[in-house]
Amino acid sequence: MNGHTKGKKRSIRIKKGMTVKVARGQHKGKQAKVAEVNTKKSTVYLEGIEVTRTDGQKAPIPIHTSNLFVEAAK
């Protein structure tokens, strides 16, 4: 066991309603709540992180679970 993982969980299941932080990509550093989870594609949709389409509609962006940090519950 490495020193940085000693006594800590390396991975947990992400569920709807959890607060996560984006670690990589265009939205790096943003914190948001999980709105939807797609277990088959291992992607998550977050509240407030969306793209505006050319027709003006807003669409959620799928983010891969490997690019997220789970924030500790306070």
PQR file of N, CA, C, O and H, with PARSE charges and radii, in Angstrom:
ATOM      1  N   MET A   1       0.848  -1.182   0.000 -0.4000 1.5000
ATOM      2  CA  MET A   1       0.000   0.000   0.000 -0.0000 2.0000
ATOM      3  C   MET A   1       0.888   1.238   0.000  0.5500 1.7000
ATOM      4  O   MET A   1       1.840   1.318   0.776 -0.5500 1.4000
ATOM      5  N   ASN A   2       0.589   2.187  -0.851 -0.4000 1.5000
ATOM      6  CA  ASN A   2       1.347   3.430  -0.934 -0.0000 2.0000
ATOM      7  C   ASN A   2       1.020   4.340   0.236  0.5500 1.7000
ATOM      8  O   ASN A   2      -0.019   4.194   0.879 -0.5500 1.4000
ATOM      9  H   ASN A   2      -0.184   2.122  -1.482  0.4000 1.0000
ATOM     10  N   GLY A   3       1.900   5.266   0.501 -0.4000 1.5000
ATOM     11  CA  GLY A   3       1.690   6.203   1.595 -0.0000 2.0000
ATOM     12  C   GLY A   3       0.511   7.127   1.379  0.5500 1.7000
ATOM     13  O   GLY A   3      -0.161   7.509   2.338 -0.5500 1.4000
ATOM     14  H   GLY A   3       2.744   5.384  -0.022  0.4000 1.0000
ATOM     15  N   HIS A   4       0.247   7.495   0.124 -0.4000 1.5000
ATOM     16  CA  HIS A   4      -0.838   8.442  -0.138 -0.0000 2.0000
ATOM     17  C   HIS A   4      -2.216   7.793  -0.073  0.5500 1.7000
ATOM     18  O   HIS A   4      -3.218   8.504   0.001 -0.5500 1.4000
ATOM     19  H   HIS A   4       0.792   7.184  -0.655  0.4000 1.0000
ATOM     20  N   THR A   5      -2.293   6.474  -0.098 -0.4000 1.5000
ATOM     21  CA  THR A   5      -3.591   5.803  -0.017 -0.0000 2.0000
ATOM     22  C   THR A   5      -3.792   5.099   1.316  0.5500 1.7000
ATOM     23  O   THR A   5      -4.818   4.450   1.522 -0.5500 1.4000
ATOM     24  H   THR A   5      -1.479   5.896  -0.159  0.4000 1.0000
ATOM     25  N   LYS A   6      -2.844   5.215   2.210 -0.4000 1.5000
ATOM     26  CA  LYS A   6      -2.927   4.505   3.486 -0.0000 2.0000
ATOM     27  C   LYS A   6      -4.133   5.002   4.296  0.5500 1.7000
ATOM     28  O   LYS A   6      -4.237   6.185   4.622 -0.5500 1.4000
ATOM     29  H   LYS A   6      -2.011   5.741   2.043  0.4000 1.0000
ATOM     30  N   GLY A   7      -5.011   4.095   4.602 -0.4000 1.5000
ATOM     31  CA  GLY A   7      -6.170   4.411   5.413 -0.0000 2.0000
ATOM     32  C   GLY A   7      -7.284   5.124   4.669  0.5500 1.7000
ATOM     33  O   GLY A   7      -8.276   5.508   5.289 -0.5500 1.4000
ATOM     34  H   GLY A   7      -4.926   3.134   4.337  0.4000 1.0000
ATOM     35  N   LYS A   8      -7.158   5.312   3.382 -0.4000 1.5000
ATOM     36  CA  LYS A   8      -8.187   5.996   2.606 -0.0000 2.0000
ATOM     37  C   LYS A   8      -8.734   5.060   1.542  0.5500 1.7000
ATOM     38  O   LYS A   8      -8.049   4.139   1.096 -0.5500 1.4000
ATOM     39  H   LYS A   8      -6.352   5.000   2.879  0.4000 1.0000
ATOM     40  N   LYS A   9      -9.977   5.305   1.140 -0.4000 1.5000
ATOM     41  CA  LYS A   9     -10.552   4.526   0.055 -0.0000 2.0000
ATOM     42  C   LYS A   9     -10.064   5.082  -1.258  0.5500 1.7000
ATOM     43  O   LYS A   9     -10.044   6.297  -1.451 -0.5500 1.4000
ATOM     44  H   LYS A   9     -10.533   6.052   1.502  0.4000 1.0000
ATOM     45  N   ARG A  10      -9.675   4.221  -2.153 -0.4000 1.5000
ATOM     46  CA  ARG A  10      -9.177   4.656  -3.448 -0.0000 2.0000
ATOM     47  C   ARG A  10     -10.317   4.986  -4.408  0.5500 1.7000
ATOM     48  O   ARG A  10     -10.194   5.894  -5.230 -0.5500 1.4000
ATOM     49  H   ARG A  10      -9.691   3.233  -1.997  0.4000 1.0000
ATOM     50  N   SER A  11     -11.417   4.256  -4.306 -0.4000 1.5000
ATOM     51  CA  SER A  11     -12.555   4.528  -5.175 -0.0000 2.0000
ATOM     52  C   SER A  11     -13.849   4.154  -4.456  0.5500 1.7000
ATOM     53  O   SER A  11     -13.891   3.207  -3.670 -0.5500 1.4000
ATOM     54  H   SER A  11     -11.517   3.518  -3.638  0.4000 1.0000
ATOM     55  N   ILE A  12     -14.894   4.914  -4.742 -0.4000 1.5000
ATOM     56  CA  ILE A  12     -16.222   4.620  -4.200 -0.0000 2.0000
ATOM     57  C   ILE A  12     -17.235   4.805  -5.313  0.5500 1.7000
ATOM     58  O   ILE A  12     -16.921   5.377  -6.357 -0.5500 1.4000
ATOM     59  H   ILE A  12     -14.859   5.683  -5.380  0.4000 1.0000
ATOM     60  N   ARG A  13     -18.438   4.329  -5.096 -0.4000 1.5000
ATOM     61  CA  ARG A  13     -19.499   4.473  -6.095 -0.0000 2.0000
ATOM     62  C   ARG A  13     -20.091   5.869  -6.014  0.5500 1.7000
ATOM     63  O   ARG A  13     -20.384   6.379  -4.933 -0.5500 1.4000
ATOM     64  H   ARG A  13     -18.693   3.865  -4.248  0.4000 1.0000
ATOM     65  N   ILE A  14     -20.258   6.463  -7.164 -0.4000 1.5000
ATOM     66  CA  ILE A  14     -20.853   7.791  -7.237 -0.0000 2.0000
ATOM     67  C   ILE A  14     -22.355   7.630  -7.367  0.5500 1.7000
ATOM     68  O   ILE A  14     -22.840   6.859  -8.196 -0.5500 1.4000
ATOM     69  H   ILE A  14     -20.020   6.048  -8.043  0.4000 1.0000
ATOM     70  N   LYS A  15     -23.091   8.369  -6.535 -0.4000 1.5000
ATOM     71  CA  LYS A  15     -24.542   8.286  -6.529 -0.0000 2.0000
ATOM     72  C   LYS A  15     -25.141   9.659  -6.770  0.5500 1.7000
ATOM     73  O   LYS A  15     -24.483  10.682  -6.579 -0.5500 1.4000
ATOM     74  H   LYS A  15     -22.697   8.994  -5.862  0.4000 1.0000
ATOM     75  N   LYS A  16     -26.388   9.669  -7.189 -0.4000 1.5000
ATOM     76  CA  LYS A  16     -27.117  10.907  -7.422 -0.0000 2.0000
ATOM     77  C   LYS A  16     -27.186  11.707  -6.121  0.5500 1.7000
ATOM     78  O   LYS A  16     -27.482  11.158  -5.059 -0.5500 1.4000
ATOM     79  H   LYS A  16     -26.923   8.838  -7.345  0.4000 1.0000
ATOM     80  N   GLY A  17     -26.910  12.997  -6.214 -0.4000 1.5000
ATOM     81  CA  GLY A  17     -26.972  13.863  -5.036 -0.0000 2.0000
ATOM     82  C   GLY A  17     -25.626  14.115  -4.371  0.5500 1.7000
ATOM     83  O   GLY A  17     -25.514  15.021  -3.544 -0.5500 1.4000
ATOM     84  H   GLY A  17     -26.669  13.443  -7.076  0.4000 1.0000
ATOM     85  N   MET A  18     -24.599  13.337  -4.710 -0.4000 1.5000
ATOM     86  CA  MET A  18     -23.272  13.539  -4.132 -0.0000 2.0000
ATOM     87  C   MET A  18     -22.640  14.804  -4.714  0.5500 1.7000
ATOM     88  O   MET A  18     -22.941  15.195  -5.842 -0.5500 1.4000
ATOM     89  H   MET A  18     -24.690  12.601  -5.381  0.4000 1.0000
ATOM     90  N   THR A  19     -21.765  15.434  -3.938 -0.4000 1.5000
ATOM     91  CA  THR A  19     -21.022  16.586  -4.416 -0.0000 2.0000
ATOM     92  C   THR A  19     -19.665  16.113  -4.903  0.5500 1.7000
ATOM     93  O   THR A  19     -18.945  15.423  -4.182 -0.5500 1.4000
ATOM     94  H   THR A  19     -21.521  15.116  -3.022  0.4000 1.0000
ATOM     95  N   VAL A  20     -19.317  16.485  -6.131 -0.4000 1.5000
ATOM     96  CA  VAL A  20     -18.048  16.068  -6.725 -0.0000 2.0000
ATOM     97  C   VAL A  20     -17.320  17.286  -7.273  0.5500 1.7000
ATOM     98  O   VAL A  20     -17.915  18.343  -7.481 -0.5500 1.4000
ATOM     99  H   VAL A  20     -19.902  17.045  -6.717  0.4000 1.0000
ATOM    100  N   LYS A  21     -16.023  17.119  -7.503 -0.4000 1.5000
ATOM    101  CA  LYS A  21     -15.189  18.168  -8.083 -0.0000 2.0000
ATOM    102  C   LYS A  21     -14.577  17.616  -9.361  0.5500 1.7000
ATOM    103  O   LYS A  21     -14.071  16.494  -9.377 -0.5500 1.4000
ATOM    104  H   LYS A  21     -15.540  16.260  -7.334  0.4000 1.0000
ATOM    105  N   VAL A  22     -14.622  18.396 -10.424 -0.4000 1.5000
ATOM    106  CA  VAL A  22     -14.080  17.973 -11.718 -0.0000 2.0000
ATOM    107  C   VAL A  22     -12.564  18.140 -11.675  0.5500 1.7000
ATOM    108  O   VAL A  22     -12.060  19.211 -11.340 -0.5500 1.4000
ATOM    109  H   VAL A  22     -15.034  19.308 -10.411  0.4000 1.0000
ATOM    110  N   ALA A  23     -11.836  17.066 -12.019 -0.4000 1.5000
ATOM    111  CA  ALA A  23     -10.381  17.061 -11.932 -0.0000 2.0000
ATOM    112  C   ALA A  23      -9.708  17.366 -13.263  0.5500 1.7000
ATOM    113  O   ALA A  23      -8.587  17.874 -13.278 -0.5500 1.4000
ATOM    114  H   ALA A  23     -12.246  16.196 -12.291  0.4000 1.0000
ATOM    115  N   ARG A  24     -10.363  17.070 -14.376 -0.4000 1.5000
ATOM    116  CA  ARG A  24      -9.731  17.253 -15.685 -0.0000 2.0000
ATOM    117  C   ARG A  24     -10.748  17.785 -16.687  0.5500 1.7000
ATOM    118  O   ARG A  24     -11.957  17.615 -16.524 -0.5500 1.4000
ATOM    119  H   ARG A  24     -11.274  16.657 -14.364  0.4000 1.0000
ATOM    120  N   GLY A  25     -10.235  18.423 -17.713 -0.4000 1.5000
ATOM    121  CA  GLY A  25     -11.098  18.870 -18.798 -0.0000 2.0000
ATOM    122  C   GLY A  25     -11.436  20.346 -18.724  0.5500 1.7000
ATOM    123  O   GLY A  25     -10.857  21.100 -17.942 -0.5500 1.4000
ATOM    124  H   GLY A  25      -9.254  18.560 -17.845  0.4000 1.0000
ATOM    125  N   GLN A  26     -12.381  20.737 -19.551 -0.4000 1.5000
ATOM    126  CA  GLN A  26     -12.780  22.124 -19.699 -0.0000 2.0000
ATOM    127  C   GLN A  26     -13.336  22.717 -18.403  0.5500 1.7000
ATOM    128  O   GLN A  26     -13.181  23.915 -18.165 -0.5500 1.4000
ATOM    129  H   GLN A  26     -12.851  20.125 -20.187  0.4000 1.0000
ATOM    130  N   HIS A  27     -13.969  21.918 -17.577 -0.4000 1.5000
ATOM    131  CA  HIS A  27     -14.619  22.392 -16.350 -0.0000 2.0000
ATOM    132  C   HIS A  27     -13.812  22.057 -15.103  0.5500 1.7000
ATOM    133  O   HIS A  27     -14.377  21.909 -14.020 -0.5500 1.4000
ATOM    134  H   HIS A  27     -14.095  20.945 -17.770  0.4000 1.0000
ATOM    135  N   LYS A  28     -12.500  21.937 -15.248 -0.4000 1.5000
ATOM    136  CA  LYS A  28     -11.607  21.579 -14.145 -0.0000 2.0000
ATOM    137  C   LYS A  28     -11.758  22.565 -12.978  0.5500 1.7000
ATOM    138  O   LYS A  28     -11.770  23.781 -13.167 -0.5500 1.4000
ATOM    139  H   LYS A  28     -12.041  22.057 -16.128  0.4000 1.0000
ATOM    140  N   GLY A  29     -11.873  22.002 -11.770 -0.4000 1.5000
ATOM    141  CA  GLY A  29     -11.964  22.809 -10.562 -0.0000 2.0000
ATOM    142  C   GLY A  29     -13.372  23.134 -10.117  0.5500 1.7000
ATOM    143  O   GLY A  29     -13.561  23.612  -8.998 -0.5500 1.4000
ATOM    144  H   GLY A  29     -11.864  21.014 -11.617  0.4000 1.0000
ATOM    145  N   LYS A  30     -14.364  22.893 -10.951 -0.4000 1.5000
ATOM    146  CA  LYS A  30     -15.745  23.214 -10.579 -0.0000 2.0000
ATOM    147  C   LYS A  30     -16.317  22.129  -9.673  0.5500 1.7000
ATOM    148  O   LYS A  30     -16.030  20.944  -9.841 -0.5500 1.4000
ATOM    149  H   LYS A  30     -14.210  22.505 -11.860  0.4000 1.0000
ATOM    150  N   GLN A  31     -17.128  22.552  -8.713 -0.4000 1.5000
ATOM    151  CA  GLN A  31     -17.839  21.627  -7.828 -0.0000 2.0000
ATOM    152  C   GLN A  31     -19.307  21.649  -8.208  0.5500 1.7000
ATOM    153  O   GLN A  31     -19.863  22.698  -8.531 -0.5500 1.4000
ATOM    154  H   GLN A  31     -17.362  23.515  -8.576  0.4000 1.0000
ATOM    155  N   ALA A  32     -19.928  20.478  -8.166 -0.4000 1.5000
ATOM    156  CA  ALA A  32     -21.340  20.395  -8.516 -0.0000 2.0000
ATOM    157  C   ALA A  32     -21.946  19.127  -7.934  0.5500 1.7000
ATOM    158  O   ALA A  32     -21.238  18.195  -7.554 -0.5500 1.4000
ATOM    159  H   ALA A  32     -19.476  19.625  -7.904  0.4000 1.0000
ATOM    160  N   LYS A  33     -23.279  19.115  -7.875 -0.4000 1.5000
ATOM    161  CA  LYS A  33     -23.998  17.927  -7.430 -0.0000 2.0000
ATOM    162  C   LYS A  33     -24.263  17.023  -8.617  0.5500 1.7000
ATOM    163  O   LYS A  33     -24.442  17.492  -9.741 -0.5500 1.4000
ATOM    164  H   LYS A  33     -23.854  19.873  -8.184  0.4000 1.0000
ATOM    165  N   VAL A  34     -24.288  15.736  -8.365 -0.4000 1.5000
ATOM    166  CA  VAL A  34     -24.561  14.752  -9.409 -0.0000 2.0000
ATOM    167  C   VAL A  34     -26.060  14.745  -9.694  0.5500 1.7000
ATOM    168  O   VAL A  34     -26.869  14.544  -8.788 -0.5500 1.4000
ATOM    169  H   VAL A  34     -24.144  15.355  -7.452  0.4000 1.0000
ATOM    170  N   ALA A  35     -26.426  14.966 -10.951 -0.4000 1.5000
ATOM    171  CA  ALA A  35     -27.827  14.975 -11.358 -0.0000 2.0000
ATOM    172  C   ALA A  35     -28.271  13.614 -11.885  0.5500 1.7000
ATOM    173  O   ALA A  35     -29.408  13.196 -11.669 -0.5500 1.4000
ATOM    174  H   ALA A  35     -25.769  15.129 -11.687  0.4000 1.0000
ATOM    175  N   GLU A  36     -27.355  12.922 -12.585 -0.4000 1.5000
ATOM    176  CA  GLU A  36     -27.687  11.632 -13.201 -0.0000 2.0000
ATOM    177  C   GLU A  36     -26.416  10.819 -13.370  0.5500 1.7000
ATOM    178  O   GLU A  36     -25.342  11.369 -13.616 -0.5500 1.4000
ATOM    179  H   GLU A  36     -26.431  13.262 -12.761  0.4000 1.0000
ATOM    180  N   VAL A  37     -26.547   9.490 -13.233 -0.4000 1.5000
ATOM    181  CA  VAL A  37     -25.412   8.587 -13.384 -0.0000 2.0000
ATOM    182  C   VAL A  37     -25.742   7.560 -14.452  0.5500 1.7000
ATOM    183  O   VAL A  37     -26.822   6.968 -14.431 -0.5500 1.4000
ATOM    184  H   VAL A  37     -27.419   9.044 -13.033  0.4000 1.0000
ATOM    185  N   ASN A  38     -24.816   7.339 -15.394 -0.4000 1.5000
ATOM    186  CA  ASN A  38     -24.960   6.313 -16.422 -0.0000 2.0000
ATOM    187  C   ASN A  38     -23.890   5.254 -16.146  0.5500 1.7000
ATOM    188  O   ASN A  38     -22.717   5.455 -16.459 -0.5500 1.4000
ATOM    189  H   ASN A  38     -23.939   7.820 -15.411  0.4000 1.0000
ATOM    190  N   THR A  39     -24.297   4.133 -15.563 -0.4000 1.5000
ATOM    191  CA  THR A  39     -23.333   3.106 -15.164 -0.0000 2.0000
ATOM    192  C   THR A  39     -22.769   2.333 -16.348  0.5500 1.7000
ATOM    193  O   THR A  39     -21.641   1.846 -16.276 -0.5500 1.4000
ATOM    194  H   THR A  39     -25.251   3.970 -15.309  0.4000 1.0000
ATOM    195  N   LYS A  40     -23.521   2.209 -17.431 -0.4000 1.5000
ATOM    196  CA  LYS A  40     -23.027   1.465 -18.596 -0.0000 2.0000
ATOM    197  C   LYS A  40     -21.885   2.194 -19.295  0.5500 1.7000
ATOM    198  O   LYS A  40     -20.934   1.561 -19.754 -0.5500 1.4000
ATOM    199  H   LYS A  40     -24.438   2.606 -17.490  0.4000 1.0000
ATOM    200  N   LYS A  41     -21.971   3.520 -19.379 -0.4000 1.5000
ATOM    201  CA  LYS A  41     -20.921   4.309 -20.023 -0.0000 2.0000
ATOM    202  C   LYS A  41     -19.938   4.899 -19.017  0.5500 1.7000
ATOM    203  O   LYS A  41     -18.964   5.537 -19.417 -0.5500 1.4000
ATOM    204  H   LYS A  41     -22.744   4.034 -19.006  0.4000 1.0000
ATOM    205  N   SER A  42     -20.171   4.700 -17.721 -0.4000 1.5000
ATOM    206  CA  SER A  42     -19.339   5.260 -16.647 -0.0000 2.0000
ATOM    207  C   SER A  42     -19.256   6.779 -16.743  0.5500 1.7000
ATOM    208  O   SER A  42     -18.183   7.362 -16.585 -0.5500 1.4000
ATOM    209  H   SER A  42     -20.962   4.181 -17.397  0.4000 1.0000
ATOM    210  N   THR A  43     -20.388   7.412 -17.002 -0.4000 1.5000
ATOM    211  CA  THR A  43     -20.433   8.861 -17.083 -0.0000 2.0000
ATOM    212  C   THR A  43     -21.411   9.428 -16.073  0.5500 1.7000
ATOM    213  O   THR A  43     -22.298   8.733 -15.579 -0.5500 1.4000
ATOM    214  H   THR A  43     -21.260   6.939 -17.131  0.4000 1.0000
ATOM    215  N   VAL A  44     -21.230  10.707 -15.778 -0.4000 1.5000
ATOM    216  CA  VAL A  44     -22.051  11.407 -14.801 -0.0000 2.0000
ATOM    217  C   VAL A  44     -22.469  12.742 -15.408  0.5500 1.7000
ATOM    218  O   VAL A  44     -21.686  13.374 -16.118 -0.5500 1.4000
ATOM    219  H   VAL A  44     -20.509  11.272 -16.179  0.4000 1.0000
ATOM    220  N   TYR A  45     -23.691  13.170 -15.134 -0.4000 1.5000
ATOM    221  CA  TYR A  45     -24.171  14.491 -15.526 -0.0000 2.0000
ATOM    222  C   TYR A  45     -24.274  15.323 -14.258  0.5500 1.7000
ATOM    223  O   TYR A  45     -24.847  14.879 -13.264 -0.5500 1.4000
ATOM    224  H   TYR A  45     -24.326  12.656 -14.558  0.4000 1.0000
ATOM    225  N   LEU A  46     -23.715  16.538 -14.292 -0.4000 1.5000
ATOM    226  CA  LEU A  46     -23.669  17.393 -13.117 -0.0000 2.0000
ATOM    227  C   LEU A  46     -24.588  18.590 -13.283  0.5500 1.7000
ATOM    228  O   LEU A  46     -24.786  19.086 -14.392 -0.5500 1.4000
ATOM    229  H   LEU A  46     -23.249  16.899 -15.100  0.4000 1.0000
ATOM    230  N   GLU A  47     -25.154  19.056 -12.161 -0.4000 1.5000
ATOM    231  CA  GLU A  47     -26.039  20.224 -12.177 -0.0000 2.0000
ATOM    232  C   GLU A  47     -25.219  21.475 -12.464  0.5500 1.7000
ATOM    233  O   GLU A  47     -24.179  21.694 -11.843 -0.5500 1.4000
ATOM    234  H   GLU A  47     -24.994  18.653 -11.260  0.4000 1.0000
ATOM    235  N   GLY A  48     -25.678  22.286 -13.391 -0.4000 1.5000
ATOM    236  CA  GLY A  48     -25.026  23.551 -13.683 -0.0000 2.0000
ATOM    237  C   GLY A  48     -23.882  23.469 -14.674  0.5500 1.7000
ATOM    238  O   GLY A  48     -23.381  24.506 -15.109 -0.5500 1.4000
ATOM    239  H   GLY A  48     -26.523  22.107 -13.895  0.4000 1.0000
ATOM    240  N   ILE A  49     -23.454  22.279 -15.044 -0.4000 1.5000
ATOM    241  CA  ILE A  49     -22.404  22.133 -16.049 -0.0000 2.0000
ATOM    242  C   ILE A  49     -23.068  21.636 -17.324  0.5500 1.7000
ATOM    243  O   ILE A  49     -23.372  20.454 -17.483 -0.5500 1.4000
ATOM    244  H   ILE A  49     -23.861  21.436 -14.691  0.4000 1.0000
ATOM    245  N   GLU A  50     -23.280  22.592 -18.229 -0.4000 1.5000
ATOM    246  CA  GLU A  50     -23.987  22.274 -19.460 -0.0000 2.0000
ATOM    247  C   GLU A  50     -23.440  23.130 -20.589  0.5500 1.7000
ATOM    248  O   GLU A  50     -22.709  24.094 -20.361 -0.5500 1.4000
ATOM    249  H   GLU A  50     -23.032  23.552 -18.101  0.4000 1.0000
ATOM    250  N   VAL A  51     -23.804  22.764 -21.804 -0.4000 1.5000
ATOM    251  CA  VAL A  51     -23.372  23.476 -23.004 -0.0000 2.0000
ATOM    252  C   VAL A  51     -24.612  24.062 -23.667  0.5500 1.7000
ATOM    253  O   VAL A  51     -25.693  23.478 -23.597 -0.5500 1.4000
ATOM    254  H   VAL A  51     -24.398  21.981 -21.989  0.4000 1.0000
ATOM    255  N   THR A  52     -24.455  25.213 -24.310 -0.4000 1.5000
ATOM    256  CA  THR A  52     -25.560  25.828 -25.033 -0.0000 2.0000
ATOM    257  C   THR A  52     -25.471  25.408 -26.498  0.5500 1.7000
ATOM    258  O   THR A  52     -24.450  25.616 -27.153 -0.5500 1.4000
ATOM    259  H   THR A  52     -23.577  25.688 -24.368  0.4000 1.0000
ATOM    260  N   ARG A  53     -26.533  24.825 -26.993 -0.4000 1.5000
ATOM    261  CA  ARG A  53     -26.587  24.387 -28.388 -0.0000 2.0000
ATOM    262  C   ARG A  53     -26.822  25.576 -29.310  0.5500 1.7000
ATOM    263  O   ARG A  53     -27.130  26.676 -28.851 -0.5500 1.4000
ATOM    264  H   ARG A  53     -27.362  24.656 -26.461  0.4000 1.0000
ATOM    265  N   THR A  54     -26.676  25.350 -30.604 -0.4000 1.5000
ATOM    266  CA  THR A  54     -26.842  26.433 -31.574 -0.0000 2.0000
ATOM    267  C   THR A  54     -28.272  26.957 -31.623  0.5500 1.7000
ATOM    268  O   THR A  54     -28.492  28.106 -32.006 -0.5500 1.4000
ATOM    269  H   THR A  54     -26.425  24.456 -30.977  0.4000 1.0000
ATOM    270  N   ASP A  55     -29.255  26.127 -31.239 -0.4000 1.5000
ATOM    271  CA  ASP A  55     -30.646  26.579 -31.223 -0.0000 2.0000
ATOM    272  C   ASP A  55     -31.028  27.245 -29.898  0.5500 1.7000
ATOM    273  O   ASP A  55     -32.185  27.624 -29.712 -0.5500 1.4000
ATOM    274  H   ASP A  55     -29.076  25.193 -30.927  0.4000 1.0000
ATOM    275  N   GLY A  56     -30.065  27.391 -28.972 -0.4000 1.5000
ATOM    276  CA  GLY A  56     -30.314  28.083 -27.705 -0.0000 2.0000
ATOM    277  C   GLY A  56     -30.642  27.182 -26.536  0.5500 1.7000
ATOM    278  O   GLY A  56     -30.661  27.644 -25.394 -0.5500 1.4000
ATOM    279  H   GLY A  56     -29.126  27.083 -29.123  0.4000 1.0000
ATOM    280  N   GLN A  57     -30.902  25.911 -26.786 -0.4000 1.5000
ATOM    281  CA  GLN A  57     -31.205  24.984 -25.694 -0.0000 2.0000
ATOM    282  C   GLN A  57     -29.939  24.647 -24.924  0.5500 1.7000
ATOM    283  O   GLN A  57     -28.838  24.666 -25.474 -0.5500 1.4000
ATOM    284  H   GLN A  57     -30.886  25.536 -27.713  0.4000 1.0000
ATOM    285  N   LYS A  58     -30.110  24.337 -23.639 -0.4000 1.5000
ATOM    286  CA  LYS A  58     -28.980  23.912 -22.824 -0.0000 2.0000
ATOM    287  C   LYS A  58     -29.024  22.399 -22.688  0.5500 1.7000
ATOM    288  O   LYS A  58     -30.087  21.814 -22.480 -0.5500 1.4000
ATOM    289  H   LYS A  58     -31.005  24.321 -23.192  0.4000 1.0000
ATOM    290  N   ALA A  59     -27.852  21.765 -22.809 -0.4000 1.5000
ATOM    291  CA  ALA A  59     -27.758  20.307 -22.730 -0.0000 2.0000
ATOM    292  C   ALA A  59     -26.670  19.936 -21.729  0.5500 1.7000
ATOM    293  O   ALA A  59     -25.602  20.548 -21.730 -0.5500 1.4000
ATOM    294  H   ALA A  59     -26.988  22.239 -22.979  0.4000 1.0000
ATOM    295  N   PRO A  60     -26.924  18.939 -20.870 -0.5600 1.5000
ATOM    296  CA  PRO A  60     -25.902  18.515 -19.913  0.2800 2.0000
ATOM    297  C   PRO A  60     -24.731  17.836 -20.616  0.5500 1.7000
ATOM    298  O   PRO A  60     -24.893  17.216 -21.667 -0.5500 1.4000
ATOM    299  N   ILE A  61     -23.541  17.965 -20.013 -0.4000 1.5000
ATOM    300  CA  ILE A  61     -22.335  17.379 -20.585 -0.0000 2.0000
ATOM    301  C   ILE A  61     -21.996  16.109 -19.805  0.5500 1.7000
ATOM    302  O   ILE A  61     -21.911  16.157 -18.578 -0.5500 1.4000
ATOM    303  H   ILE A  61     -23.409  18.468 -19.160  0.4000 1.0000
ATOM    304  N   PRO A  62     -21.798  14.964 -20.487 -0.5600 1.5000
ATOM    305  CA  PRO A  62     -21.374  13.760 -19.766  0.2800 2.0000
ATOM    306  C   PRO A  62     -19.892  13.869 -19.387  0.5500 1.7000
ATOM    307  O   PRO A  62     -19.054  14.223 -20.218 -0.5500 1.4000
ATOM    308  N   ILE A  63     -19.582  13.561 -18.125 -0.4000 1.5000
ATOM    309  CA  ILE A  63     -18.205  13.587 -17.639 -0.0000 2.0000
ATOM    310  C   ILE A  63     -17.867  12.194 -17.135  0.5500 1.7000
ATOM    311  O   ILE A  63     -18.624  11.611 -16.360 -0.5500 1.4000
ATOM    312  H   ILE A  63     -20.263  13.274 -17.450  0.4000 1.0000
ATOM    313  N   HIS A  64     -16.739  11.661 -17.570 -0.4000 1.5000
ATOM    314  CA  HIS A  64     -16.326  10.319 -17.174 -0.0000 2.0000
ATOM    315  C   HIS A  64     -15.996  10.300 -15.684  0.5500 1.7000
ATOM    316  O   HIS A  64     -15.420  11.252 -15.157 -0.5500 1.4000
ATOM    317  H   HIS A  64     -16.124  12.135 -18.200  0.4000 1.0000
ATOM    318  N   THR A  65     -16.362   9.217 -15.011 -0.4000 1.5000
ATOM    319  CA  THR A  65     -16.178   9.126 -13.561 -0.0000 2.0000
ATOM    320  C   THR A  65     -14.714   9.155 -13.140  0.5500 1.7000
ATOM    321  O   THR A  65     -14.416   9.518 -12.002 -0.5500 1.4000
ATOM    322  H   THR A  65     -16.830   8.443 -15.439  0.4000 1.0000
ATOM    323  N   SER A  66     -13.798   8.783 -14.021 -0.4000 1.5000
ATOM    324  CA  SER A  66     -12.387   8.815 -13.667 -0.0000 2.0000
ATOM    325  C   SER A  66     -11.852  10.240 -13.578  0.5500 1.7000
ATOM    326  O   SER A  66     -10.754  10.455 -13.064 -0.5500 1.4000
ATOM    327  H   SER A  66     -14.040   8.488 -14.945  0.4000 1.0000
ATOM    328  N   ASN A  67     -12.608  11.207 -14.067 -0.4000 1.5000
ATOM    329  CA  ASN A  67     -12.194  12.610 -14.045 -0.0000 2.0000
ATOM    330  C   ASN A  67     -12.832  13.389 -12.904  0.5500 1.7000
ATOM    331  O   ASN A  67     -12.908  14.616 -12.964 -0.5500 1.4000
ATOM    332  H   ASN A  67     -13.500  11.031 -14.484  0.4000 1.0000
ATOM    333  N   LEU A  68     -13.295  12.694 -11.863 -0.4000 1.5000
ATOM    334  CA  LEU A  68     -13.986  13.341 -10.745 -0.0000 2.0000
ATOM    335  C   LEU A  68     -13.342  12.981  -9.417  0.5500 1.7000
ATOM    336  O   LEU A  68     -12.789  11.894  -9.247 -0.5500 1.4000
ATOM    337  H   LEU A  68     -13.233  11.697 -11.814  0.4000 1.0000
ATOM    338  N   PHE A  69     -13.426  13.933  -8.464 -0.4000 1.5000
ATOM    339  CA  PHE A  69     -13.074  13.687  -7.072 -0.0000 2.0000
ATOM    340  C   PHE A  69     -14.362  13.768  -6.273  0.5500 1.7000
ATOM    341  O   PHE A  69     -15.174  14.664  -6.505 -0.5500 1.4000
ATOM    342  H   PHE A  69     -13.874  14.816  -8.602  0.4000 1.0000
ATOM    343  N   VAL A  70     -14.565  12.856  -5.342 -0.4000 1.5000
ATOM    344  CA  VAL A  70     -15.729  12.922  -4.465 -0.0000 2.0000
ATOM    345  C   VAL A  70     -15.359  13.793  -3.272  0.5500 1.7000
ATOM    346  O   VAL A  70     -14.370  13.529  -2.587 -0.5500 1.4000
ATOM    347  H   VAL A  70     -13.906  12.129  -5.153  0.4000 1.0000
ATOM    348  N   GLU A  71     -16.148  14.824  -3.026 -0.4000 1.5000
ATOM    349  CA  GLU A  71     -15.893  15.721  -1.908 -0.0000 2.0000
ATOM    350  C   GLU A  71     -16.358  15.065  -0.618  0.5500 1.7000
ATOM    351  O   GLU A  71     -17.373  14.368  -0.593 -0.5500 1.4000
ATOM    352  H   GLU A  71     -16.952  15.038  -3.583  0.4000 1.0000
ATOM    353  N   ALA A  72     -15.612  15.294   0.446 -0.4000 1.5000
ATOM    354  CA  ALA A  72     -15.950  14.728   1.744 -0.0000 2.0000
ATOM    355  C   ALA A  72     -17.218  15.371   2.290  0.5500 1.7000
ATOM    356  O   ALA A  72     -17.435  16.571   2.116 -0.5500 1.4000
ATOM    357  H   ALA A  72     -14.788  15.860   0.425  0.4000 1.0000
ATOM    358  N   ALA A  73     -18.045  14.584   2.943 -0.4000 1.5000
ATOM    359  CA  ALA A  73     -19.268  15.089   3.548 -0.0000 2.0000
ATOM    360  C   ALA A  73     -18.921  15.936   4.767  0.5500 1.7000
ATOM    361  O   ALA A  73     -18.060  15.571   5.568 -0.5500 1.4000
ATOM    362  H   ALA A  73     -17.868  13.609   3.085  0.4000 1.0000
ATOM    363  N   LYS A  74     -19.605  17.072   4.895 -0.4000 1.5000
ATOM    364  CA  LYS A  74     -19.316  17.972   6.021 -0.0000 2.0000
ATOM    365  C   LYS A  74     -20.380  17.885   7.061  0.5500 1.7000
ATOM    366  O   LYS A  74     -20.305  18.571   8.080 -0.5500 1.4000
ATOM    367  H   LYS A  74     -20.305  17.368   4.245  0.4000 1.0000
TER
END
